[in-house]
Amino acid sequence: MKKKEELYVTKSSLPPLEEFLPYLEKLWETRLLTNMGEFHEQFKKELSDFLSVENTELFVNGHVALELLIESLGKKGEIITTPFSFASTTHAIVRNGCTPVFCDIEEDFYTIDVKKLRSLISKDTVAILPVHVYGHICDVEELDRISKEYGIPVLYDAAHAFGERYHGRGVGSFGYASMFSFHATKVFHSIEGGAVCIGEKNPELLHKLYALKNFGIMGQESVELVGCNGKMNEFSASMGLCNLRHIGEYIKEREKRYRHYESLLKDVPGLIFPKEQEGVEKNYAYLPVRILGEGRRNQIFSLLEKEGIHPRKYFYPLISDYDCYKGKFPGDGTPIAKKISEEILTLPIYPDLDFSDIERISVILQKECS
Ligand SMILES: *Cc1c(COP(=O)(O)O)cnc(C)c1O
């Protein structure tokens, strides 16, 4: 029998090659390949429009964007975050010499549990760093109230939430600032790339972010601060510009596949399909299901692997359980995050995933979970 194609959770989207070539031709002509060139500036502007944010600063990747955003605060202290995220979120805190304080997540959408957050705020808290995990939007209203009440900025890790809106408002416009990732595996990408978006005018923050990503160089003879190299190059900006023209289709195709999974999996006992969040225009970047029953998630993971289907235990282990962090930082023990991390399984979803593959995966889950 012919071996079936291996299925991974994602496949990078690419625009038609003819659309990318004119950008390459222009770069061959001008030889201006990086350092805030024409495409960088155009991409920045188009992104601000698309995301409905006041300003955008571009970076070489999402992680550097987040690290430099935290650095721009100029403070050392505690930053409250959740351990149910990608390594980058907590690494950005620790690499800035700050201390992560792990707050638990809530059970429906896996975002920071605002009811448990207040008790973790101390005189040393310098920021709150929640994650719009899987594109589920955090409780932005309550986080806004907490931010105002305590005078602590909220920086969002919005790496999963590109293009989403909450009650019509661009998700990158909430809080002090938001980081987006344009990594090749994300719903929208510039091969590698990232951005910080700001909802309200903040020229001081913009100036600092620019300086930090450009060695602190603000003029031929002026170096203002000890920055690093976090610039996005023109090839990445070109890919971003091309993909931005297609993001609407990409999301539509993802939604169709998401709905197909939903029709096959929503009533399977022993499996929890994601709930709908009121007021959220989703990007369908991920399909995280939960498999109930002790050890069942791991068994089903192995079973799918044998079939050439490669889901991800995304996010397992919790960041607070990594070898480099275990037992080192304060928090409330995060029992819900622990439980979810043992049940979660993200399934393949991307714009050209075959419907027959969705059926193949769903049949296994229907049989094994019930
Ligand atoms: C992808 C991702 C990042 C890091 O972005 P890169 O562009 O890969 O550096 C940070 N946080 C989360 C939640 C992510 O998924």
Ligand as a Chemical Component Dictionary entry (heavy atoms), coordinates in Angstrom:
data_LIG
# 
_chem_comp.id                   LIG 
_chem_comp.type                 NON-POLYMER 
_chem_comp.pdbx_formal_charge   0 
_chem_comp.three_letter_code    LIG 
# 
loop_
_chem_comp_atom.comp_id 
_chem_comp_atom.atom_id 
_chem_comp_atom.alt_atom_id 
_chem_comp_atom.type_symbol 
_chem_comp_atom.charge 
_chem_comp_atom.model_Cartn_x 
_chem_comp_atom.model_Cartn_y 
_chem_comp_atom.model_Cartn_z 
_chem_comp_atom.pdbx_ordinal 
LIG C1 C1 C 0 5.623  32.012 18.185 1  
LIG C2 C2 C 0 5.449  32.551 19.553 2  
LIG C3 C3 C 0 6.355  33.462 20.126 3  
LIG C4 C4 C 0 7.669  33.825 19.508 4  
LIG O1 O1 O 0 7.615  34.307 18.242 5  
LIG P1 P1 P 0 8.839  34.074 17.187 6  
LIG O2 O2 O 0 8.443  34.947 16.035 7  
LIG O3 O3 O 0 8.885  32.636 16.846 8  
LIG O4 O4 O 0 10.088 34.550 17.831 9  
LIG C5 C5 C 0 6.050  33.973 21.379 10 
LIG N1 N1 N 0 4.951  33.613 22.048 11 
LIG C6 C6 C 0 4.073  32.725 21.551 12 
LIG C7 C7 C 0 2.846  32.378 22.343 13 
LIG C8 C8 C 0 4.297  32.147 20.301 14 
LIG O5 O5 O 0 3.448  31.237 19.823 15 
# 
loop_
_chem_comp_bond.comp_id 
_chem_comp_bond.atom_id_1 
_chem_comp_bond.atom_id_2 
_chem_comp_bond.value_order 
_chem_comp_bond.pdbx_ordinal 
LIG C1 C2 SING 1  
LIG C2 C3 SING 2  
LIG C2 C8 DOUB 3  
LIG C3 C4 SING 4  
LIG C3 C5 DOUB 5  
LIG C4 O1 SING 6  
LIG O1 P1 SING 7  
LIG P1 O2 DOUB 8  
LIG P1 O3 SING 9  
LIG P1 O4 SING 10 
LIG C5 N1 SING 11 
LIG N1 C6 DOUB 12 
LIG C6 C7 SING 13 
LIG C6 C8 SING 14 
LIG C8 O5 SING 15 
# 
